[in-house]
Amino acid sequence: MKKSFLTFILLIFFLMGLPSTRGESSEKEANSPEIRIPILLYHRFGPSAADGMTVTTTVFEAQLKYLIENSYTVIPLRQLIDYRLGKRQTIPSHSLVITADDGHESVYTDMFPLLRKYRLPMTLFLYPSAISNASYAMTWGQLREVKASGLVDFQSHTFWHPNFRKDRVRLKPVEYENFVEMQLKKSKEKLEKELDIKVDMLAWPFGIYDDELIRKAAQTGYVATFTMERHHTNISDNGMALPRYLITNTDREKAFGRILVGSPCS
């Protein structure tokens, strides 16, 4: 009897000394830092800020130097999306993403030379109806030249940059549904054909989206879409409405630094 009781006591002490796998797992999850990545959004560049969407070339270069001097890692947007989709396990710490919308010619003349100078990747969201047609836009030849650098990825910004909020009002329900499908599908098909690429990401024109538009985008084959909301993206965000910071010419030094750490209004 005494022997059995002693054996029982020793067993209890042994079990108490064993590490708890469940506890360790929970602790690791609780202590894991949340991945928060700023996605920067640009539109146009030039020697002067002619409008609120233009960033002067000198300010843009100063921003790139700030990133380098403060040890930020600019990663391709694809890398971030693959991480969110579980296709890669890690991304570099202190990371951020650079994007631009529309395909303005100044992306080719002003932005791209600086990205090439500093060897930094970016994603360009295009609406194909303007390419090689509008006087302000890049040409297909310029896009192919940029593509050859390996630094730039191209994705969809719909076919002609509609305002879906206004279009929903002016069109009948069936017409609006067909219109949305055309904008999403035709852009994807045109970009894939002209540039020999895979298009599965979309930037919403004017940042306008809703549940129905998201559903249509997913049906068309888009795995991630982007807005213009001013906060970092994290793993808990809706992957079909990811935020981006619209960068303006006033985002210099301290203001730019506050955006990168996630406190743009402080």
C-alpha positions in Angstrom: 0.0 0.0 0.0 2.8 2.4 1.0 4.6 1.5 -2.2 1.6 2.2 -4.4 1.0 5.6 -2.6 4.6 6.6 -3.1 4.5 5.6 -6.8 1.3 7.8 -7.2 3.0 10.8 -5.5 6.1 10.5 -7.7 3.9 10.3 -10.8 2.1 13.5 -9.9 5.4 15.4 -9.4 6.6 14.0 -12.7 3.5 15.2 -14.6 3.7 18.6 -13.0 7.2 19.0 -14.3 6.4 18.3 -17.9 6.2 21.3 -20.2 2.7 22.2 -21.4 2.6 22.1 -25.2 -0.8 23.9 -25.3 0.5 26.6 -23.0 3.6 27.2 -25.1 1.6 27.4 -28.3 -0.8 30.0 -26.8 2.1 32.0 -25.4 3.8 32.1 -28.8 0.7 33.2 -30.5 0.0 35.9 -27.9 3.6 37.2 -28.1 3.9 37.1 -31.9 4.1 40.6 -33.3 1.2 41.6 -35.5 2.3 42.1 -39.1 1.4 45.8 -40.0 2.6 47.0 -43.4 2.1 50.4 -44.9 1.1 50.4 -48.6 1.9 53.8 -50.2 -0.1 55.1 -53.2 1.2 57.6 -55.7 -0.4 59.0 -58.9 1.6 61.7 -60.7 5.1 63.3 -60.6 6.7 66.5 -61.9 8.9 69.5 -61.2 6.0 71.2 -59.3 2.9 70.1 -57.5 0.2 71.2 -60.0 -2.5 69.5 -58.1 -3.2 67.4 -55.0 -2.3 64.2 -56.7 1.2 65.3 -57.9 4.3 64.7 -55.9 7.4 66.6 -57.1 10.3 64.4 -58.2 12.6 65.9 -55.6 10.2 65.1 -52.8 9.7 61.6 -54.1 13.5 61.0 -54.2 13.8 62.4 -50.7 11.1 59.9 -49.5 13.0 57.0 -51.1 16.2 58.1 -49.4 14.3 58.3 -46.1 13.3 54.7 -46.5 16.8 53.6 -47.2 18.4 55.6 -44.4 15.9 54.3 -41.9 16.4 50.6 -42.9 13.0 50.0 -44.5 12.6 47.1 -46.9 10.4 47.8 -49.9 8.8 44.5 -50.9 6.8 43.7 -54.0 3.1 43.8 -53.4 2.9 40.2 -54.6 5.1 39.1 -51.7 2.7 40.7 -49.2 -0.4 39.1 -50.8 1.3 35.7 -51.0 2.0 36.0 -47.3 -1.7 36.9 -46.6 -2.8 33.9 -48.7 -0.5 31.5 -46.8 1.8 31.0 -49.8 4.8 32.2 -47.9 5.6 31.9 -44.2 7.5 35.2 -43.6 8.1 38.7 -44.9 11.0 40.9 -43.9 10.5 43.1 -40.8 10.2 46.8 -41.3 8.6 46.3 -44.7 6.4 48.5 -46.9 4.9 48.4 -50.4 5.0 51.1 -53.1 2.1 51.4 -55.6 0.9 53.9 -58.2 -2.4 54.2 -59.9 -3.5 55.2 -63.5 -0.3 54.9 -65.6 0.5 58.6 -66.0 3.4 59.3 -68.2 5.3 60.8 -65.3 5.5 57.3 -63.8 7.8 56.5 -66.8 9.7 59.8 -67.0 10.1 60.6 -63.2 9.2 57.7 -61.0 10.7 54.8 -62.7 14.2 56.2 -63.2 14.4 56.7 -59.4 13.1 53.2 -58.6 15.7 51.8 -61.0 18.4 54.0 -59.4 17.6 52.7 -55.9 16.5 49.2 -57.1 13.1 49.3 -55.4 10.0 47.4 -56.6 6.5 48.7 -57.1 3.1 47.8 -58.5 1.4 49.9 -61.1 -2.4 49.7 -61.3 -3.6 50.6 -64.8 -6.8 51.3 -66.7 -6.0 50.1 -70.2 -8.4 52.4 -72.1 -5.9 55.2 -71.5 -2.7 53.4 -72.5 -1.4 54.6 -75.8 -4.6 56.7 -76.2 -4.7 59.5 -73.7 -2.0 62.2 -74.0 -1.2 62.0 -70.3 -0.8 58.2 -70.2 2.1 55.8 -70.8 2.2 53.7 -73.9 2.3 50.0 -74.2 5.9 50.2 -75.4 6.9 52.2 -72.3 5.1 49.6 -70.1 7.0 46.8 -71.8 10.3 48.6 -71.2 9.5 49.1 -67.6 8.5 45.5 -67.2 11.9 44.4 -68.6 13.5 45.9 -65.5 11.9 43.3 -63.3 11.1 46.0 -60.7 7.5 46.7 -61.7 4.4 44.6 -61.6 1.2 45.6 -63.4 -2.4 45.1 -62.1 -5.9 46.3 -62.9 -7.5 49.6 -62.1 -10.7 48.7 -64.1 -10.9 49.3 -67.8 -11.6 53.1 -67.9 -11.7 54.3 -64.3 -15.4 54.6 -63.6 -17.2 56.1 -60.6 -19.2 53.1 -59.6 -21.2 55.1 -57.1 -22.5 57.4 -59.9 -22.9 54.5 -62.3 -25.1 52.6 -60.0 -27.5 55.6 -59.9 -27.5 56.3 -63.7 -27.9 52.7 -64.9 -30.6 50.2 -64.5 -29.7 47.2 -62.2 -29.0 44.8 -65.1 -27.1 47.4 -67.0 -25.0 48.3 -64.0 -24.2 44.6 -63.3 -23.1 44.1 -66.9 -21.1 47.4 -66.7 -19.2 46.2 -63.6 -18.5 42.9 -65.1 -17.1 44.5 -68.3 -14.9 46.9 -66.3 -13.4 44.1 -64.2 -13.0 41.5 -66.9 -11.9 43.6 -69.9 -9.2 45.3 -67.9 -7.8 42.0 -66.8 -7.9 40.4 -70.2 -6.3 43.4 -72.0 -3.4 43.7 -69.5 -2.7 40.0 -69.6 -2.7 40.0 -73.4 -0.6 43.1 -74.0 2.0 42.5 -71.2 2.0 38.7 -70.9 1.4 38.8 -67.2 -1.0 37.4 -64.6 -3.5 40.0 -63.4 -5.3 39.0 -60.1 -5.2 42.3 -58.1 -7.4 45.4 -58.5 -7.3 48.9 -57.2 -10.8 50.4 -56.8 -11.2 53.7 -58.7 -11.7 56.6 -56.3 -11.4 53.9 -53.5 -15.1 53.1 -54.1 -16.2 49.6 -53.2 -19.0 47.6 -51.6 -19.9 44.0 -50.9 -21.4 43.5 -54.3 -18.4 44.9 -56.1 -16.1 42.7 -54.0 -18.2 39.7 -54.9 -18.0 40.5 -58.6 -14.2 41.0 -58.3 -13.8 37.6 -56.7 -15.9 36.0 -59.4 -13.7 37.6 -62.1 -10.5 36.1 -60.5 -9.1 38.9 -58.3 -7.6 37.6 -55.1 -6.9 41.0 -53.5 -8.3 44.5 -54.0 -7.2 47.9 -52.7 -8.8 51.1 -51.4 -7.5 54.5 -50.2 -7.9 54.2 -46.5 -5.1 55.7 -44.4 -3.9 52.9 -42.1 -1.5 50.0 -42.2 -2.7 46.7 -43.5 -2.6 43.7 -41.2 -3.5 40.0 -41.3 -7.0 40.7 -40.0 -8.0 43.1 -42.8 -10.4 42.1 -45.5 -8.2 41.0 -48.3 -10.6 42.5 -50.8 -10.4 46.0 -49.3 -6.8 46.5 -48.3 -5.9 50.1 -47.2 -3.3 52.3 -48.9 -1.9 55.7 -47.9 -2.5 58.4 -50.6 0.9 60.2 -50.7 0.9 63.9 -51.4 3.6 66.5 -51.8 3.1 67.6 -48.2 4.3 64.2 -46.9 7.8 65.2 -46.2 10.3 64.3 -43.5 8.4 64.1 -40.2 5.0 63.8 -41.9 6.3 60.9 -44.1 7.9 59.3 -41.1 4.6 59.4 -39.2 2.8 57.6 -42.0 5.4 54.8 -42.0 4.9 54.2 -38.3 1.2 54.3 -38.5 0.3 57.7 -37.0 -0.2 60.0 -39.9 -2.4 62.5 -38.0 -0.2 62.9 -34.9 
